[in-house]
Amino acid sequence: MERFARDFGLRDQVQRAAVSIMANIAEGFDSQGNKSFIQFLGYALRSATEVQSHLYVALDQRYVSREVFDDLYQQAVKVKSIIHGFMRYLRNVERRT
């Protein structure tokens, strides 16, 4: 993990993508309606996919072990599943303007 920490570019990209997940959910929550909220959740979903992509780079560069990769990747899978579920919920509840 020390080599990963020294790869400032990749480390910062992973951090920005992870923070973007949370920021897009928050921004969507403050939107004016479900349609807009769903759009921001889509951005959050894509940021989670970006994290997964960067994890492959970290694995290929041997910055993380397969065990660490699998754990972090599965956490991203769970986050994406939750976001997908929230999007389905918002599509089915009474529409906010």
N, C-alpha and C positions, 0 to 999 in steps of 0.2 A: 504493500500500500504506500510505502514511502516514495517509490518511483512515480506512482500515480499522483501523489501530492506535489511532486516537483514538475509534473507536466501541467504547467499553469493554464495553457490553452484548453486542454481537454477537461481538466478539473473545473475550470470556470464555466465551460459550456454545459457540463452536467449540472453544476449548481444553478446556473441561469434557467435551464430547462425545468429543473425540479421546482424552483421558486415560481416559475411561470405557471405551473399547474395550479398552485394555490392562488396566485394573483388573478388568474382568469376566472376561477370559481368565485372569488370575492367580487370581482368586477361584474360578473354575470348576475350575482345575487342582488346587486344594486341596480340592475337594469330595469327597464320599464315594463317588461312582460316576459312571458314564458319563451316566446320565439327568440328574443334577444338573449335570454339566459341560456337557452339551448345552444345558440351560436357560440357563446363564450365557453360553455362546457366542451364543445367541439375543439376549441383552441386548447383547452386544458388536456383533452384526450391526445391531441397531436404532440403536445409537450411531453406527455408520458411516453409516447412512442419514441420521441427524440431521446429521452433518457435511456430507453432500452437500446437504441442504436449506439449511443455513446458507450454503453456497457460492453457491447461487442468489441468496440475498439480497445477498451481497457483490457478485455480478456485476450484479444489478439496480441496486444503489446506486453502481455504477462504482468500487467499492473495489479490484477486481481486474480485470485485462484478461481477454479471452476466452482467451488463451493460458495464463495462470496458472490460470484457472478449469478449463480442460480438463485441465491437468496434475494439479492437485489432485483433481479429480473422478475421473480415471482411477486415481489412487493409491487412492482410497477403493473404487473398483470392484475393484481387485486385492485389497485387504484383505478385502472381502466375499467374494470368490471363495475365498480361502484359508480363511476361517472356514467357509463352506459345505462345503468339502472336508473340513475337520477334523470337522465335524458328521457328514457321511456316514461317515467313517472310524469314529468312535466308535459309530455305530449298528450297524456291521458287525463290530466286534471283540468278543471275549468280554466279556460284561457283568461289570463290577465291581459289587459290592453297593451 
